[in-house]
Amino acid sequence: MPEVLGALKDVDFPADKDQLLTAARAAGASDEVVKALRGIPPEEYTSREDVARSVRVDPDSDLGHTAAQRAEQAREGGKPGLSQHLRDAPKTPIQEELED
């Protein structure tokens, strides 16, 4: 995450996703940083912190977390339009029955 924010140090906010990608490439960002920025929702960002809440560097980083931990993460950060794996979705009745 620090590498992503470092690549955006010269960005004038507000900025959209395309502006962020252009700035990161101009700053010599790594392929990983560019890939992380490609994964953010296509909207306008007001600050580097705003971008940080939307960047998902490791999609598997929340594997093994409890439902409460995932719910807390969902409440604290992220943007509308996040991938389903970032959301804590309620279980269907079938899923609940299979777990019992």
Solvent accessible surface area in square Angstrom, and as a share of the most:
residue,aa,sasa,rsa
1,M,85,0.38
2,P,110,0.69
3,E,93,0.42
4,V,4,0.03
5,L,39,0.19
6,G,32,0.31
7,A,11,0.09
8,L,0,0.00
9,K,137,0.58
10,D,117,0.61
11,V,22,0.12
12,D,129,0.67
13,F,52,0.22
14,P,83,0.52
15,A,1,0.01
16,D,57,0.30
17,K,38,0.16
18,D,101,0.52
19,Q,101,0.45
20,L,0,0.00
21,L,16,0.08
22,T,89,0.52
23,A,27,0.21
24,A,0,0.00
25,R,125,0.46
26,A,91,0.71
27,A,59,0.46
28,G,63,0.60
29,A,23,0.18
30,S,43,0.28
31,D,126,0.65
32,E,130,0.58
33,V,4,0.02
34,V,12,0.07
35,K,145,0.62
36,A,10,0.08
37,L,0,0.00
38,R,135,0.49
39,G,65,0.63
40,I,3,0.02
41,P,13,0.08
42,P,116,0.73
43,E,55,0.25
44,E,109,0.49
45,Y,0,0.00
46,T,95,0.55
47,S,35,0.22
48,R,81,0.30
49,E,99,0.44
50,D,10,0.05
51,V,0,0.00
52,A,23,0.18
53,R,125,0.45
54,S,4,0.02
55,V,12,0.07
56,R,49,0.18
57,V,87,0.50
58,D,71,0.37
59,P,70,0.44
60,D,87,0.45
61,S,63,0.40
62,D,14,0.07
63,L,131,0.65
64,G,82,0.79
65,H,74,0.33
66,T,81,0.47
67,A,51,0.40
68,A,74,0.57
69,Q,94,0.42
70,R,75,0.27
71,A,23,0.18
72,E,85,0.38
73,Q,73,0.32
74,A,45,0.35
75,R,176,0.64
76,E,124,0.56
77,G,27,0.26
78,G,25,0.24
79,K,36,0.15
80,P,110,0.69
81,G,58,0.55
82,L,31,0.16
83,S,59,0.38
84,Q,116,0.52
85,H,89,0.40
86,L,23,0.11
87,R,113,0.41
88,D,52,0.27
89,A,54,0.42
90,P,125,0.79
91,K,96,0.41
92,T,68,0.40
93,P,109,0.68
94,I,125,0.64
95,Q,90,0.40
96,E,93,0.42
97,E,132,0.59
98,L,142,0.71
99,E,114,0.51
100,D,156,0.81
